[in-house]
Amino acid sequence: MKVRCFFYLLLALWSCSFAAHAQVLVLVHGYLGSGGDWRLSGITHALDRAGWEDGGHLSIQESKVVNYRAGRAGQDKTFYTLDMPSEASILVQAEKLAIFMQAINKFHPGESLNIAGFSAGGVIGRTYMVMRKDEEPRVASLITIATPHLGSHLAELGVKLRQTPFSWVAPYLGAGSFNRSDVLFHDLRPEEPGTYLYWLNRQVHPKARYVSIIRTGNSLFNSDFIVPVYSQNMNNVVALRGSSVVLRTSGGHMLGYQDAMLLVELMIIGNQI
């Protein structure tokens, strides 16, 4: 308990330069997910119980941001869920996120904008920050959960399967998303010269609070088989070495209750400084 309290004290002191009185949290889902994943997993419920206002569920229709679940933007703390084109390339999704962020910034001028990204959503959030590092709105913090910052071998497997007859029969097996995700699989391959992540991980990142929530399962049935532990740690990103706080959780890859509690604690720390 003393170690945990000491850790959060250090995190609070380290985070002080990024905090603002009013906070906005943008929740970015992962591959084949939807904004509803944050709601079904109980994370938005936990935020609600911690005093956060539900700003709504945003989507893009005909280049316009539409709020399909219009909530009530809070004076101090508001969160939003989004629907992203999760089969698209990282760059395409980052451009969509930019549209959302511009709209949210208009809803909350001058407030602190924060991104929490699950799985591929963390790479999308980081790509957005790198692409728009010299533009408004600025991102105060990026919290990534089980994110393949250094790639996933399953993405590499997807690339190889696309070169086999499996890609021909996939649509007939109800796996049409497999072929539509071809570019995304290439984007999320383990980094090596010439890959997207190799390029991204060597770009100048903006000043922000970076937090990596990683899965450290201690048994065969309590591990993340989708993203290796080392890949989830932003301190292993060349451009961010030593810049990220790391929080470890058990369990598999999917969002869970432990993520809700950590996210609430992280945002409470930032909001109270």
ABEGO torsion letter per residue (X at the ends): XAAAAAAAAAAAAAAAAABBABBBBBBBBBBGBBAAAAAAAGAAAAAAAAGBBBAEBBBBBGGBBBBABBBBBBAABBBBBBBBBAABBAAAAAAAAAAAAAAAAAABBGBBBBBBBBEAAAAAAAAAAAAAAABOBBBABBBBBGBBAAEBAAAAAAAAAAABAAAAAAAAAGAAAAAAAAAAAAAABBBBBGBAAAAAAABBBBBBBBBBBBBBBABAAABBAABBAAAABAAABAAABGABBBBBBBEBABBBAAAAAAAAAAAAAAAAX
